[in-house]
């Protein structure tokens, strides 16, 4: 999934910002949109169609990972 996004960004000429946060990120990588979705769900906010689109765009923009690529 990550490679497909990278290839799409290269085609579109957009860069993704990868931020390394060892100890904070448990999975291989997590997008900013997924992180915000989890936080708002934990706070009791119900997601809508706009939330899903926004999360997808945020995931394309910033990704947090455990290690360097």
Order of alpha helices (4+ residues) and beta strands (2+ residues): alpha-beta-beta-alpha-alpha-beta
